[in-house]
């Protein structure tokens, strides 16, 4: 594997204006898994969208539990409580109870043009692209009976954005308009701004690494937030776009998708960027020939490795410290880039030791034991699967 190392001097974009302000809102967050869907298999449920509905499958056997009709292209987001899924609809985020007999409730968090959902430290944040609002909710309070209390924090302008709340109450929220996105601002627990960086063009995606160091993707590198300070790590190329971050809260290294060709066509990528949030360095990794992926094909496993669903149909496990491939496991046939990002194409999600892989070409889904590399369950579906989410039940 060819590896390109980027070691640049990090640039401190902005330091917190007042140490007293940070001290006043500091708390000690409780330790918890990086994602509520931290263990696949027994008790878990898998939700899959198709054109006209949502399948809910048993996480162990992949047997069909429910087939729930719903129109339109809908996205799926684990709610953060291990039981519910938030379905992005035209009206907002609709609550799906994936436990028991399952229920697609009539409860909807009002959010015109619903965007990203971020789960961290017991808090779930729903971002409305149409208003720029961050809708903040206690993950454990999400239920099937009534909408829980929420806190709504507006942005300076509506945009396709994202927000994350850290354990000390700091809210990190993107900056932008309908025409462009520029960076991230930091608000304290009282929602007063104390820091910002506007050095992250096309900001998109987020993730919290070990010690709650947050990373955001930019079109020319990544933006790191740590303890009141924003630091920009430039890309290895003049154009080096990172759009999504795949993180583990027990690892200081984040994994980002990476595209160094602004004129590229399609959605397949052949490089990843590994960001060391302690050394403040980024490394660009070239995947083996014939191995490409989309934003639906990267996850982190229980050992903090990256798992990539390649266009060759195999799962590739990558050591994020060395950038080397540890193993490759064939699962499905080779596949090509979707024409549009919304189009059904193979997707990956990892829950504990189980990787769930969809295969739209054969209308099927497979559960793979990452330790053994064996396919432990498969299911054929009547409709073509698209979006996927897993909850622990």
KEKE-3310 file (N, C-alpha, C; in steps of 0.2 Angstrom, whole numbers, plus 5000, padded with zeros to 4 digits):
npx = (5004:5003:5008:5005:5012:5007:5014:5012:5015:5004:4991:4985:4969:4961:4960:4952:4943:4942:4948:4941:4928:4927:4930:4919:4908:4912:4911:4912:4911:4901:4908:4905:4900:4905:4895:4877:4873:4882:4884:4882:4870:4862:4847:4848:4842:4839:4837:4831:4829:4818:4811:4797:4795:4800:4810:4811:4823:4827:4842:4851:4846:4842:4829:4813:4805:4796:4787:4786:4776:4781:4782:4792:4810:4819:4830:4839:4843:4851:4843:4850:4846:4846:4835:4826:4824:4827:4819:4822:4811:4800:4794:4802:4810:4805:4799:4804:4800:4810:4810:4802:4787:4788:4785:4781:4779:4768:4775:4784:4799:4800:4808:4812:4819:4827:4843:4859:4861:4868:4875:4881:4889:4877:4868:4858:4858:4849:4849:4843:4843:4835:4832:4843:4843:4849:4843:4842:4842:4839:4846:4841:4828:4820:4805:4791:4779:4777:4784:4799:4806:4815:4830:4832:4844:4848:4856:4868:4863:4852:4859:4867:4871:4879:4880:4888:4887:4898:4904:4906:4896:4899:4894:4897:4895:4892:4896:4888:4880:4866:4873:4887:4899:4908:4915:4917:4909:4910:4900:4896:4889:4879:4876:4883:4894:4911:4922:4928:4931:4934:4940:4938:4933:4918:4914:4910:4902:4907:4916:4920:4934:4946:4946:4937:4941:4936:4933:4932:4927:4935:4937:4950:4957:4957:4948:4951:4945:4950:4948:4945:4952:4953:4961:4969:4972:4981:4977:4985:4986:4982:4969:4960:4948:4938:4924:4917:4918:4924:4924:4931:4928:4937:4949:4963:4964:4956:4946:4944:4935:4942:4946:4956:4954:4946:4938:4933:4923:4907:4905:4915:4929:4947:4956:4960:4960:4969:4968:4978:4974:4981:4994:4992:4992:4990:4988:4988:4981:4983:4972:4972:4974:4960:4951:4939:4927:4912:4904:4895:4902:4912:4917:4920:4928:4927:4940:4945:4950:4948:4935:4932:4920:4924:4923:4926:4919:4923:4926:4937:4949:4957:4972:4973:4983:4995:4991:4990:4982:4974:4966:4956:4940:4930:4913:4902:4897:4908:4905:4899:4900:4887:4875:4869:4870:4860:4856:4853:4866:4879:4880:4887:4887:4894:4892:4897:4905:4900:4897:4886:4881:4874:4867:4862:4861:4857:4847:4848:4855:4869:4876:4892:4904:4916:4928:4930:4928:4918:4902:4888:4874:4861:4850:4837:4828:4812:4812:4823:4836:4842:4845:4853:4852:4856:4850:4852:4842)
npy = (4994:5011:5025:5042:5054:5067:5080:5094:5110:5114:5126:5138:5143:5150:5155:5152:5165:5167:5159:5158:5157:5144:5136:5139:5131:5118:5101:5084:5071:5056:5040:5031:5020:5023:5023:5020:5008:4998:4984:4971:4958:4948:4954:4966:4977:4979:4992:4996:5006:5006:5010:5016:5011:5004:4991:4982:4972:4957:4958:4947:4935:4941:4940:4945:4957:4968:4977:4992:5004:5019:5034:5041:5047:5042:5045:5036:5037:5032:5035:5036:5031:5017:5011:5018:5025:5039:5045:5053:5064:5073:5082:5083:5075:5059:5048:5032:5017:5004:4993:4978:4975:4984:5001:5014:5029:5043:5054:5068:5077:5094:5100:5108:5103:5091:5087:5082:5070:5069:5060:5060:5057:5055:5064:5069:5077:5086:5092:5105:5109:5118:5129:5131:5127:5120:5106:5100:5086:5076:5060:5048:5052:5051:5044:5034:5039:5053:5069:5073:5086:5099:5108:5122:5129:5142:5145:5157:5158:5149:5133:5119:5110:5105:5099:5097:5092:5094:5086:5095:5104:5113:5118:5114:5121:5122:5135:5145:5148:5147:5147:5145:5137:5140:5137:5134:5137:5140:5138:5142:5133:5142:5146:5157:5163:5159:5156:5154:5148:5152:5145:5134:5129:5124:5116:5100:5087:5078:5073:5065:5062:5053:5059:5069:5077:5086:5084:5092:5091:5098:5107:5109:5102:5098:5103:5105:5104:5108:5109:5123:5128:5131:5122:5121:5109:5107:5101:5087:5090:5103:5104:5095:5087:5083:5075:5067:5061:5047:5040:5034:5035:5030:5031:5042:5044:5049:5045:5049:5052:5055:5066:5071:5076:5089:5088:5076:5062:5054:5044:5036:5034:5033:5035:5038:5049:5050:5057:5062:5067:5071:5072:5082:5080:5074:5060:5054:5040:5028:5016:4999:4994:4994:4994:5004:5016:5022:5036:5028:5017:5016:5012:5010:4998:4987:4987:4999:4999:5004:4999:4995:4995:4989:4993:4981:4972:4967:4966:4977:4978:4990:4996:5009:5016:5012:5012:5002:4987:4975:4964:4956:4952:4943:4947:4952:4954:4963:4980:4996:5014:5024:5033:5045:5052:5048:5036:5019:5009:4997:4996:4999:4995:4994:4985:4982:4967:4963:4966:4973:4971:4978:4973:4979:4975:4962:4962:4960:4956:4955:4948:4949:4941:4950:4945:4932:4932:4926:4924:4926:4927:4929:4937:4937:4950:4958:4970:4983:4987:5002:5015:5011:5007:5003:4997:4993:4988)
npz = (5000:4996:5005:5010:5019:5028:5036:5044:5051:5063:5063:5075:5076:5084:5100:5116:5123:5137:5151:5163:5159:5153:5164:5172:5166:5166:5167:5172:5161:5160:5157:5142:5129:5112:5103:5104:5098:5101:5102:5091:5085:5097:5103:5096:5082:5065:5054:5038:5024:5009:4993:4997:5009:5026:5031:5046:5054:5063:5073:5074:5067:5055:5051:5045:5055:5054:5042:5036:5029:5020:5012:4999:4999:5012:5026:5038:5056:5070:5086:5098:5110:5110:5106:5097:5081:5071:5058:5043:5036:5025:5033:5045:5058:5061:5073:5075:5083:5086:5093:5101:5094:5085:5079:5068:5073:5075:5079:5077:5076:5073:5059:5046:5031:5036:5042:5048:5061:5077:5089:5106:5121:5128:5123:5110:5094:5083:5067:5058:5042:5035:5043:5051:5064:5079:5087:5102:5112:5126:5125:5131:5134:5123:5116:5113:5115:5117:5112:5118:5129:5122:5118:5108:5097:5088:5072:5064:5051:5040:5034:5027:5039:5055:5072:5088:5105:5119:5134:5144:5141:5131:5115:5098:5083:5066:5054:5041:5025:5014:5002:5005:5016:5030:5043:5060:5076:5094:5108:5125:5139:5142:5130:5125:5113:5113:5105:5088:5072:5055:5046:5038:5024:5016:5026:5033:5041:5056:5072:5087:5095:5106:5123:5120:5109:5095:5078:5062:5044:5030:5014:5012:5021:5039:5053:5070:5086:5103:5119:5120:5109:5092:5079:5063:5052:5038:5021:5012:4999:4987:4984:4995:5000:5014:5019:5029:5045:5053:5068:5084:5101:5110:5104:5098:5085:5070:5056:5040:5025:5009:4995:4982:4970:4962:4951:4949:4945:4949:4964:4970:4980:4983:4993:5011:5025:5039:5055:5068:5083:5094:5090:5081:5067:5050:5039:5023:5016:5003:4996:4992:4974:4965:4975:4981:4989:4996:5005:5012:5016:5026:5043:5061:5071:5086:5090:5087:5074:5056:5046:5029:5016:5001:4984:4977:4983:4995:5013:5021:5034:5042:5050:5060:5065:5058:5045:5037:5029:5038:5036:5023:5018:5007:5003:4995:4978:4966:4963:4956:4956:4962:4953:4958:4974:4982:4977:4978:4985:4990:5007:5024:5041:5057:5072:5087:5086:5074:5057:5046:5030:5015:5000:4986:4973:4973:4981:4996:5012:5023:5038:5046:5055:5062:5068:5065:5051:5045:5037:5046:5045:5033:5022:5011:5002:4998:4992:4986:4996:5004:5014:5030:5047:5064:5080:5097:5105)
capx = (5000:5006:5005:5007:5012:5007:5016:5013:5014:4997:4990:4980:4965:4958:4960:4946:4944:4942:4948:4936:4921:4927:4929:4912:4904:4916:4909:4915:4906:4901:4910:4900:4902:4905:4888:4873:4873:4889:4885:4877:4868:4856:4843:4848:4837:4842:4832:4833:4824:4817:4807:4790:4794:4806:4811:4815:4825:4831:4849:4854:4844:4840:4822:4809:4801:4791:4788:4782:4776:4782:4783:4798:4817:4820:4836:4839:4848:4849:4841:4855:4844:4847:4828:4823:4827:4824:4818:4822:4806:4800:4792:4806:4813:4800:4801:4802:4802:4812:4810:4796:4783:4790:4780:4782:4775:4766:4779:4789:4803:4799:4814:4812:4825:4831:4850:4863:4859:4874:4874:4887:4888:4870:4864:4856:4857:4846:4851:4838:4846:4831:4832:4849:4842:4851:4838:4846:4838:4842:4845:4836:4821:4816:4801:4786:4772:4776:4790:4802:4808:4821:4833:4834:4849:4848:4863:4867:4859:4851:4864:4868:4876:4880:4882:4889:4888:4903:4902:4906:4891:4901:4891:4901:4890:4895:4895:4887:4874:4864:4878:4893:4900:4915:4919:4913:4909:4910:4896:4897:4883:4874:4875:4887:4900:4918:4928:4926:4936:4931:4946:4936:4928:4914:4914:4905:4904:4910:4917:4923:4939:4947:4946:4932:4943:4932:4936:4927:4930:4935:4939:4957:4960:4952:4948:4951:4944:4952:4949:4944:4956:4953:4968:4968:4978:4980:4977:4991:4985:4979:4962:4960:4942:4936:4917:4914:4923:4922:4928:4930:4929:4943:4955:4964:4964:4950:4946:4940:4935:4947:4946:4961:4952:4940:4935:4932:4916:4905:4906:4919:4935:4952:4960:4957:4964:4969:4970:4980:4971:4986:5000:4989:4995:4986:4991:4983:4982:4980:4969:4975:4971:4953:4947:4936:4922:4908:4903:4892:4906:4917:4915:4926:4926:4928:4947:4947:4952:4943:4932:4930:4917:4926:4920:4928:4914:4926:4927:4945:4951:4963:4975:4973:4990:5000:4988:4990:4977:4975:4963:4951:4935:4925:4906:4897:4900:4910:4900:4901:4898:4880:4874:4867:4872:4854:4854:4854:4872:4881:4881:4891:4887:4897:4889:4901:4909:4896:4897:4880:4882:4868:4869:4856:4860:4854:4841:4850:4859:4873:4879:4898:4908:4923:4933:4931:4927:4912:4895:4884:4867:4860:4843:4834:4823:4808:4813:4830:4838:4845:4848:4853:4853:4856:4849:4854:4836)
capy = (5000:5017:5030:5048:5057:5074:5082:5101:5114:5116:5133:5139:5148:5155:5153:5154:5172:5168:5153:5158:5155:5137:5133:5139:5127:5112:5095:5077:5067:5049:5036:5027:5018:5028:5023:5016:5002:4996:4977:4968:4951:4947:4960:4972:4977:4982:4995:4997:5009:5005:5014:5014:5008:5003:4985:4981:4965:4954:4959:4940:4930:4945:4938:4951:4959:4973:4980:4998:5009:5026:5037:5046:5045:5044:5043:5033:5039:5030:5041:5037:5027:5010:5008:5022:5027:5045:5045:5060:5065:5080:5087:5083:5069:5055:5043:5024:5012:4998:4987:4975:4974:4990:5006:5020:5033:5050:5059:5071:5083:5099:5102:5109:5100:5088:5085:5077:5068:5068:5057:5060:5059:5055:5069:5069:5084:5086:5099:5107:5113:5123:5134:5132:5126:5113:5104:5096:5082:5070:5054:5044:5054:5049:5038:5032:5042:5060:5072:5076:5093:5100:5115:5124:5134:5144:5147:5164:5158:5142:5130:5112:5110:5100:5102:5092:5095:5090:5084:5101:5109:5116:5117:5116:5122:5125:5142:5145:5151:5143:5148:5143:5135:5142:5135:5132:5142:5136:5141:5138:5130:5147:5147:5162:5161:5161:5155:5152:5148:5152:5143:5127:5130:5118:5112:5095:5081:5079:5067:5067:5057:5052:5065:5074:5081:5086:5085:5093:5090:5104:5105:5109:5099:5096:5108:5102:5108:5105:5114:5130:5131:5128:5121:5119:5104:5108:5094:5086:5093:5110:5102:5089:5087:5078:5076:5064:5058:5040:5041:5030:5039:5028:5032:5049:5045:5049:5042:5054:5051:5060:5067:5076:5078:5093:5087:5069:5061:5048:5045:5031:5037:5028:5037:5040:5053:5048:5063:5061:5073:5072:5075:5087:5078:5070:5055:5051:5033:5025:5010:4994:4994:4990:4995:5011:5016:5028:5038:5023:5011:5016:5012:5008:4992:4988:4988:5005:4999:5006:4994:4998:4990:4991:4991:4974:4968:4964:4971:4977:4980:4995:4998:5017:5019:5011:5014:4995:4983:4969:4958:4957:4947:4944:4947:4952:4955:4970:4985:5002:5020:5026:5039:5050:5050:5045:5030:5013:5005:4994:5000:4995:4998:4990:4985:4977:4962:4961:4971:4972:4974:4977:4972:4981:4971:4955:4963:4955:4959:4950:4949:4946:4941:4953:4941:4926:4934:4922:4927:4922:4927:4932:4937:4940:4955:4959:4977:4985:4991:5008:5017:5006:5009:4998:4999:4988:4985)
capz = (5000:4996:5010:5009:5025:5029:5043:5044:5057:5064:5064:5079:5073:5089:5107:5120:5126:5144:5155:5168:5155:5152:5171:5175:5164:5166:5171:5171:5157:5162:5152:5139:5122:5107:5100:5108:5094:5102:5101:5087:5087:5102:5105:5091:5077:5059:5050:5031:5019:5002:4990:4999:5016:5030:5034:5052:5054:5069:5072:5074:5062:5050:5049:5045:5060:5052:5035:5038:5023:5021:5005:4998:5000:5019:5029:5045:5061:5077:5090:5103:5116:5109:5104:5092:5075:5068:5051:5040:5031:5022:5038:5050:5060:5063:5078:5074:5088:5082:5098:5102:5088:5081:5077:5065:5077:5072:5083:5072:5078:5067:5057:5039:5028:5041:5040:5052:5068:5080:5096:5110:5128:5131:5120:5103:5091:5076:5064:5053:5036:5032:5048:5054:5071:5082:5091:5107:5116:5130:5121:5135:5135:5117:5117:5107:5117:5116:5110:5124:5129:5118:5117:5101:5097:5081:5068:5061:5045:5038:5030:5028:5045:5060:5078:5093:5112:5123:5140:5148:5139:5125:5109:5092:5078:5060:5051:5034:5023:5009:4997:5007:5023:5032:5049:5066:5082:5100:5112:5131:5141:5142:5123:5123:5109:5115:5100:5082:5066:5049:5041:5036:5018:5014:5032:5033:5045:5063:5076:5093:5096:5113:5127:5117:5104:5090:5071:5056:5038:5026:5007:5011:5027:5044:5058:5076:5092:5109:5125:5118:5104:5085:5075:5056:5049:5030:5017:5009:4992:4986:4986:4999:5004:5019:5020:5034:5050:5056:5075:5090:5107:5113:5099:5096:5077:5067:5049:5035:5017:5006:4988:4980:4963:4962:4945:4949:4943:4953:4971:4973:4983:4984:4999:5017:5029:5046:5058:5074:5086:5099:5087:5076:5060:5045:5035:5018:5014:4997:4997:4986:4968:4964:4981:4982:4993:4996:5012:5016:5017:5031:5050:5066:5075:5093:5091:5084:5067:5051:5042:5023:5011:4995:4977:4975:4987:5002:5019:5022:5040:5041:5056:5059:5067:5053:5039:5033:5029:5042:5033:5018:5018:5002:5006:4990:4971:4965:4962:4953:4959:4961:4948:4962:4981:4986:4974:4982:4983:4996:5013:5029:5048:5062:5079:5091:5082:5068:5052:5042:5023:5011:4993:4982:4967:4974:4986:5001:5018:5026:5044:5045:5061:5060:5071:5061:5044:5042:5036:5051:5043:5027:5021:5004:5003:4992:4989:4986:5002:5003:5020:5035:5054:5069:5087:5102:5108)
cpx = (5004:5003:5009:5007:5012:5009:5017:5013:5007:4996:4984:4976:4962:4958:4954:4948:4944:4942:4943:4929:4921:4926:4922:4907:4907:4912:4913:4910:4907:4904:4905:4903:4902:4899:4884:4872:4880:4890:4879:4875:4862:4853:4843:4843:4841:4836:4834:4827:4824:4812:4800:4790:4801:4805:4814:4816:4828:4838:4853:4853:4843:4833:4818:4805:4795:4792:4783:4782:4777:4784:4790:4805:4818:4826:4835:4844:4846:4848:4846:4852:4844:4840:4825:4827:4824:4825:4817:4816:4805:4798:4797:4809:4807:4802:4799:4805:4803:4812:4803:4793:4785:4784:4783:4777:4773:4770:4784:4793:4803:4806:4814:4819:4829:4838:4853:4860:4866:4872:4881:4886:4881:4865:4864:4855:4854:4847:4846:4841:4842:4830:4838:4849:4846:4846:4841:4841:4842:4841:4840:4829:4817:4812:4795:4779:4771:4783:4793:4804:4814:4824:4834:4839:4850:4855:4862:4863:4858:4857:4864:4873:4876:4882:4883:4890:4893:4901:4902:4900:4893:4897:4895:4896:4893:4892:4893:4881:4871:4869:4885:4894:4907:4919:4914:4914:4908:4905:4896:4890:4877:4872:4878:4893:4906:4923:4924:4932:4932:4936:4944:4931:4925:4914:4908:4907:4907:4912:4921:4928:4940:4948:4942:4935:4939:4935:4931:4931:4930:4937:4946:4960:4955:4953:4947:4950:4946:4953:4949:4948:4954:4960:4966:4974:4977:4980:4984:4991:4982:4972:4962:4954:4940:4929:4914:4920:4920:4927:4926:4932:4935:4950:4957:4965:4957:4951:4941:4940:4939:4947:4951:4959:4946:4936:4933:4924:4914:4906:4911:4926:4940:4957:4956:4962:4963:4972:4972:4979:4976:4992:4998:4993:4990:4990:4986:4985:4979:4978:4972:4971:4965:4949:4945:4930:4918:4907:4899:4896:4912:4914:4921:4923:4928:4935:4950:4950:4946:4941:4929:4926:4919:4922:4921:4923:4917:4926:4935:4945:4957:4966:4976:4979:4995:4998:4988:4984:4978:4972:4958:4946:4930:4918:4901:4901:4903:4905:4903:4898:4891:4880:4873:4868:4866:4853:4857:4861:4874:4883:4884:4889:4890:4894:4893:4906:4906:4896:4891:4882:4876:4871:4862:4855:4857:4848:4843:4854:4863:4876:4886:4901:4915:4929:4935:4931:4921:4906:4891:4877:4866:4852:4841:4828:4818:4809:4821:4832:4842:4849:4848:4855:4852:4855:4850:4847:4836)
cpy = (5006:5022:5036:5052:5064:5077:5090:5104:5116:5123:5134:5145:5152:5151:5156:5161:5172:5161:5152:5155:5147:5134:5133:5134:5120:5107:5089:5073:5060:5045:5032:5025:5023:5028:5018:5009:4999:4988:4974:4961:4952:4954:4966:4971:4981:4985:4997:5000:5006:5010:5012:5012:5007:4995:4985:4973:4963:4955:4952:4936:4934:4943:4945:4952:4963:4975:4986:5003:5016:5029:5041:5043:5047:5041:5041:5035:5036:5035:5042:5033:5020:5007:5011:5024:5034:5045:5052:5060:5072:5085:5088:5076:5065:5049:5036:5021:5006:4992:4984:4973:4979:4994:5012:5025:5039:5055:5062:5077:5088:5101:5102:5107:5097:5086:5080:5076:5066:5065:5057:5061:5059:5060:5068:5076:5083:5092:5100:5112:5119:5129:5136:5130:5119:5112:5099:5093:5077:5064:5049:5046:5053:5043:5038:5036:5049:5063:5074:5083:5093:5107:5117:5130:5136:5146:5154:5164:5150:5139:5123:5111:5104:5103:5096:5096:5091:5090:5090:5106:5113:5114:5119:5116:5125:5132:5141:5148:5146:5142:5145:5141:5137:5140:5133:5137:5137:5141:5138:5136:5135:5149:5154:5160:5164:5160:5153:5152:5148:5150:5135:5128:5123:5113:5107:5089:5083:5073:5069:5061:5056:5059:5071:5079:5081:5088:5087:5093:5097:5102:5106:5107:5097:5102:5104:5106:5104:5110:5121:5133:5127:5128:5118:5115:5104:5101:5094:5089:5100:5109:5095:5089:5081:5080:5073:5061:5052:5040:5035:5035:5036:5028:5039:5050:5044:5047:5047:5051:5057:5060:5073:5079:5082:5091:5079:5068:5054:5049:5040:5035:5031:5029:5039:5044:5051:5054:5061:5067:5075:5076:5081:5086:5074:5066:5053:5044:5031:5018:5005:4995:4991:4991:5003:5010:5022:5030:5033:5017:5011:5016:5010:5002:4993:4988:4994:5005:5002:5000:4997:4993:4993:4989:4985:4969:4965:4969:4971:4981:4984:4997:5006:5020:5018:5012:5007:4991:4977:4963:4960:4951:4948:4943:4947:4953:4962:4974:4992:5008:5021:5032:5046:5048:5046:5038:5024:5010:5002:4998:4996:4999:4992:4991:4980:4973:4960:4967:4969:4975:4973:4976:4973:4977:4965:4956:4959:4959:4953:4952:4945:4947:4944:4949:4935:4927:4930:4926:4923:4922:4931:4932:4940:4945:4956:4965:4978:4989:4997:5011:5011:5010:5003:5000:4993:4984:4985)
cpz = (5000:5001:5009:5016:5025:5036:5042:5051:5058:5066:5069:5077:5078:5096:5111:5123:5133:5147:5160:5165:5155:5159:5173:5172:5163:5170:5169:5167:5160:5156:5148:5132:5117:5103:5103:5104:5095:5102:5097:5089:5092:5104:5101:5085:5071:5055:5043:5027:5013:4999:4991:5006:5020:5032:5041:5053:5061:5068:5072:5068:5055:5047:5050:5051:5058:5045:5036:5032:5025:5014:5005:5000:5008:5022:5036:5050:5067:5082:5096:5110:5115:5107:5098:5087:5073:5061:5048:5035:5029:5028:5044:5052:5064:5067:5076:5080:5085:5087:5098:5095:5083:5079:5074:5068:5073:5075:5078:5076:5072:5065:5049:5036:5033:5038:5045:5058:5071:5088:5100:5117:5131:5128:5113:5100:5084:5073:5058:5048:5034:5037:5051:5061:5073:5087:5096:5112:5120:5127:5125:5135:5128:5118:5112:5109:5116:5115:5117:5124:5125:5119:5110:5101:5089:5078:5066:5054:5043:5033:5031:5033:5049:5066:5083:5100:5116:5130:5145:5146:5133:5119:5103:5087:5072:5058:5044:5032:5017:5003:4999:5014:5024:5038:5054:5072:5088:5105:5119:5133:5142:5135:5121:5119:5112:5111:5094:5077:5060:5043:5039:5030:5017:5020:5032:5037:5052:5066:5082:5095:5104:5116:5124:5112:5097:5083:5066:5050:5034:5019:5007:5018:5032:5049:5065:5082:5098:5114:5124:5112:5097:5082:5068:5054:5042:5027:5014:5001:4992:4987:4989:5003:5008:5021:5026:5039:5053:5063:5080:5096:5112:5109:5098:5089:5074:5059:5045:5028:5014:4998:4986:4973:4963:4956:4944:4948:4947:4960:4975:4975:4984:4990:5005:5020:5036:5050:5066:5078:5092:5096:5082:5069:5056:5041:5030:5016:5008:4998:4991:4980:4968:4970:4982:4986:4992:5003:5016:5018:5021:5038:5054:5069:5082:5095:5089:5077:5062:5047:5035:5019:5005:4989:4974:4979:4993:5007:5021:5029:5040:5048:5056:5061:5062:5046:5034:5034:5033:5039:5028:5018:5012:5005:5000:4983:4971:4962:4959:4957:4957:4956:4953:4969:4984:4983:4979:4980:4990:5001:5019:5036:5052:5069:5083:5086:5075:5063:5047:5035:5019:5004:4989:4976:4967:4979:4993:5006:5021:5033:5045:5052:5059:5063:5067:5053:5041:5042:5040:5049:5037:5026:5014:5006:4997:4988:4990:4992:5000:5010:5025:5042:5059:5076:5091:5104:5115)
residu = (UNK:UNK:UNK:UNK:UNK:UNK:UNK:UNK:UNK:UNK:UNK:UNK:UNK:UNK:UNK:UNK:UNK:UNK:UNK:UNK:UNK:UNK:UNK:UNK:UNK:UNK:UNK:UNK:UNK:UNK:UNK:UNK:UNK:UNK:UNK:UNK:UNK:UNK:UNK:UNK:UNK:UNK:UNK:UNK:UNK:UNK:UNK:UNK:UNK:UNK:UNK:UNK:UNK:UNK:UNK:UNK:UNK:UNK:UNK:UNK:UNK:UNK:UNK:UNK:UNK:UNK:UNK:UNK:UNK:UNK:UNK:UNK:UNK:UNK:UNK:UNK:UNK:UNK:UNK:UNK:UNK:UNK:UNK:UNK:UNK:UNK:UNK:UNK:UNK:UNK:UNK:UNK:UNK:UNK:UNK:UNK:UNK:UNK:UNK:UNK:UNK:UNK:UNK:UNK:UNK:UNK:UNK:UNK:UNK:UNK:UNK:UNK:UNK:UNK:UNK:UNK:UNK:UNK:UNK:UNK:UNK:UNK:UNK:UNK:UNK:UNK:UNK:UNK:UNK:UNK:UNK:UNK:UNK:UNK:UNK:UNK:UNK:UNK:UNK:UNK:UNK:UNK:UNK:UNK:UNK:UNK:UNK:UNK:UNK:UNK:UNK:UNK:UNK:UNK:UNK:UNK:UNK:UNK:UNK:UNK:UNK:UNK:UNK:UNK:UNK:UNK:UNK:UNK:UNK:UNK:UNK:UNK:UNK:UNK:UNK:UNK:UNK:UNK:UNK:UNK:UNK:UNK:UNK:UNK:UNK:UNK:UNK:UNK:UNK:UNK:UNK:UNK:UNK:UNK:UNK:UNK:UNK:UNK:UNK:UNK:UNK:UNK:UNK:UNK:UNK:UNK:UNK:UNK:UNK:UNK:UNK:UNK:UNK:UNK:UNK:UNK:UNK:UNK:UNK:UNK:UNK:UNK:UNK:UNK:UNK:UNK:UNK:UNK:UNK:UNK:UNK:UNK:UNK:UNK:UNK:UNK:UNK:UNK:UNK:UNK:UNK:UNK:UNK:UNK:UNK:UNK:UNK:UNK:UNK:UNK:UNK:UNK:UNK:UNK:UNK:UNK:UNK:UNK:UNK:UNK:UNK:UNK:UNK:UNK:UNK:UNK:UNK:UNK:UNK:UNK:UNK:UNK:UNK:UNK:UNK:UNK:UNK:UNK:UNK:UNK:UNK:UNK:UNK:UNK:UNK:UNK:UNK:UNK:UNK:UNK:UNK:UNK:UNK:UNK:UNK:UNK:UNK:UNK:UNK:UNK:UNK:UNK:UNK:UNK:UNK:UNK:UNK:UNK:UNK:UNK:UNK:UNK:UNK:UNK:UNK:UNK:UNK:UNK:UNK:UNK:UNK:UNK:UNK:UNK:UNK:UNK:UNK:UNK:UNK:UNK:UNK:UNK:UNK:UNK:UNK:UNK:UNK:UNK:UNK:UNK:UNK:UNK:UNK:UNK:UNK:UNK:UNK:UNK:UNK:UNK:UNK:UNK:UNK:UNK:UNK:UNK:UNK:UNK:UNK:UNK:UNK:UNK:UNK:UNK:UNK:UNK:UNK:UNK:UNK:UNK:UNK:UNK:UNK:UNK:UNK:UNK:UNK:UNK:UNK:UNK:UNK:UNK:UNK:UNK:UNK:UNK:UNK:UNK:UNK:UNK:UNK:UNK:UNK)
# end
